[in-house]
Amino acid sequence: MTIQENIRNIIAELPPHVRLVAVSKFHANEAIEAAYKEGQRIFGESKVQELNAKYTVLPKDIEWHFIGHLQTNKVKYIVPFIAMIHAVDSFKLLKEINRHAAKINRVIPCLLEIHIAKEESKFGFTFESCREMLRQGEWKELNNICISGIMGMATNTDDETEIKTEFRHLKLFFDELKNNYFPQTESFREISMGMSHDYRLAIEEGSTLIRVGSKIFGERTY
Ligand SMILES: *Cc1c(COP(=O)(O)O)cnc(C)c1O
């Protein structure tokens, strides 16, 4: 199957409220162009340097999403053009994004990364530390970021019940935050969950943004 066929097949499965982030990390520009030709406009990258190199040469109507762990000292390199930052895992990072965005008068949509997996290694707020950050309220003064929802990664397992349970917890947490902090905020609406092996489960549990890489572009070569 070609990249174009893969994209077409995935898009055909998506309910209207779910958008596809084509995760192009470690893949060449030609692969991105193939997906672009099929109409795909949202691409996800997880390394700042690689993203910048691609941004410079690829079509300017691509909507770039940063999906990886972002270090505060690298924020300034992506703020001028990034469409969404998926994995904000500390208040410090949120403030740093806001600070750089303010300098150039941008408002950057950000998702709060929530740790739902069993693995220790994954980043993200715990449910409780996220509640605490929002309760504290300082985020309301950050006018150059827009908290647009939450993001999570399920445990890397074949146990579908486990994966579904984790996604369900993420959706319930989204509903809690929506009710408590964003009831009137139209832009707080995204639940970024689901990758190549579990995006169907994620959609069943309420995902609005799926992040799919290898199922479109093939296995990453490095
Ligand atoms: C690499 C990556 C993906 C895509 O993973 P695939 O299994 O290739 O679909 C999704 N989300 C994040 C955060 C990633 O780093």
Ligand as a Chemical Component Dictionary entry (heavy atoms), coordinates in Angstrom:
data_LIG
# 
_chem_comp.id                   LIG 
_chem_comp.type                 NON-POLYMER 
_chem_comp.pdbx_formal_charge   0 
_chem_comp.three_letter_code    LIG 
# 
loop_
_chem_comp_atom.comp_id 
_chem_comp_atom.atom_id 
_chem_comp_atom.alt_atom_id 
_chem_comp_atom.type_symbol 
_chem_comp_atom.charge 
_chem_comp_atom.model_Cartn_x 
_chem_comp_atom.model_Cartn_y 
_chem_comp_atom.model_Cartn_z 
_chem_comp_atom.pdbx_ordinal 
LIG C1 C1 C 0 5.520 8.743  17.249 1  
LIG C2 C2 C 0 4.301 9.217  17.941 2  
LIG C3 C3 C 0 3.015 8.906  17.451 3  
LIG C4 C4 C 0 2.771 8.026  16.247 4  
LIG O1 O1 O 0 3.081 6.710  16.539 5  
LIG P1 P1 P 0 2.730 5.502  15.507 6  
LIG O2 O2 O 0 2.704 4.312  16.375 7  
LIG O3 O3 O 0 3.814 5.490  14.505 8  
LIG O4 O4 O 0 1.393 5.811  14.929 9  
LIG C5 C5 C 0 1.931 9.443  18.123 10 
LIG N1 N1 N 0 2.079 10.214 19.217 11 
LIG C6 C6 C 0 3.279 10.533 19.712 12 
LIG C7 C7 C 0 3.372 11.390 20.908 13 
LIG C8 C8 C 0 4.430 10.037 19.098 14 
LIG O5 O5 O 0 5.637 10.357 19.610 15 
# 
loop_
_chem_comp_bond.comp_id 
_chem_comp_bond.atom_id_1 
_chem_comp_bond.atom_id_2 
_chem_comp_bond.value_order 
_chem_comp_bond.pdbx_ordinal 
LIG C1 C2 SING 1  
LIG C2 C3 SING 2  
LIG C2 C8 DOUB 3  
LIG C3 C4 SING 4  
LIG C3 C5 DOUB 5  
LIG C4 O1 SING 6  
LIG O1 P1 SING 7  
LIG P1 O2 DOUB 8  
LIG P1 O3 SING 9  
LIG P1 O4 SING 10 
LIG C5 N1 SING 11 
LIG N1 C6 DOUB 12 
LIG C6 C7 SING 13 
LIG C6 C8 SING 14 
LIG C8 O5 SING 15 
# 
